[in-house]
Amino acid sequence: MKEIKAYIHKSRIADVIAALKDSPAWGGERGDRRHNLAAYVVKGSLLPLDNDERHYSMDLGDEVVNEYKLELLCEDAEADALVDALLGAARTGQSVAGWVTVAELSRAVPIR
């Protein structure tokens, strides 16, 4: 089992989620496969795409960008295809528009 985490611009979140759900690894065209996908709004240090993304955090004492952190659990065989779908949809044209990490999970147990 793998855990994929990604930090992406908020302007790309809808396209990224749609690309993941349309991926054959997800089940294709809104298939019946179940994945655990979570999305969180976080304050990060991505380079802003425009001035509307620039915010100053009094708590952090620095400029921040509201970005999304995605967390996704998947089977080992699905990880590469899901990462490829995510990367394709998250692109902004910047040299670094976010990060994707993939970690091995020692155990994942569904709650029934």
N, C-alpha and C positions, 0 to 999 in steps of 0.2 A: 504494500500500500504506500502511496506517495501523498505528500502534502505540498501543494503548489501555493506560493504566496506571491503577490504582485503589488507593486506600488505604481499607480498610473494617474494621469491627469483626469480630473473630474469630467472634462469635456469628452473623454473617450469611454466612459464607463458603460453607457448604454450599448455602444457598438461592441465592446468587449464581451459583455454578457450575452448579447445576441450571437456573436461568433462562437462562443463556447457552447451555447445551447444548440446551434446549428451544426456543430462539428460531429462527424461520424463517431468519434470517441464518446460523445455525450449520448448519442443515440440517434443523431441526425434529425433534422427538421422536427425538432421538439419531441423526440422519441420518448419512450417510456422508461428509459434508464434513470436512476436516481443518483444524484451527486450532492454532496454537501457543499454548497457555495455560500459564503458569507461576504458581505461588503460593508466596510466601515469607512466613515469619513474621518480622515486624520490630518493633522497639520504636519507638513513635511518641507523638504528643502529642494524639491524639483525646481528647475528653472521655469519661471512663469512663461506661459505662452503669450500673454498680453498683460496690460496694466490692470485689467479687471481681476486677474488671479492674484495680484500682489496684496498681501495683508500684513499688518504689523501686529505681532502678538506681545501684549504687555506682559503676560506670564513668562514667555520665553525670552523677551527682550531682543527680538530679531524679526526680520521679514520671514514670512512663511507662505506656503501655498496650500490651499485646501486640496487634498488629493484623496484618492481611494486606495484602501488596502483590501485586496481580495484574498480570501483563503478558500482553497478547494481541496477536497479529499478525492482521490481516484485510485483505480487499480494501476499497478506498475505499467502494464501494456498500454494504458491510455495516456500516460503522462506526456510523452513527446508530442502527440497530436494535439492535446489540449494546450500545451505551451505554444506550439506553432500557431494555433488559432488566436490565442491571446496576444502574442507578439504582432501578428498581422493586423489586428484591430486596434492595438494600443498605440501604434506609430503616430508621431506628431510632426516628424521632419527634423526634430532636434537631434543632436548627436547622442544625448542621453535623455530619454523621455520617461524614465522609470526603471524599475528593476523587477526581475522575476527570479524566484528561488524555488528549488525543488529539493525536498528532504525526504528521506526514508523514514517511515513510521514503523515502529516495532509492533504496534498493535492498534487496531481501530475496531471498536465494537459498536454496532448499531443499538440504539435504545429501542426496545420493542414494547 
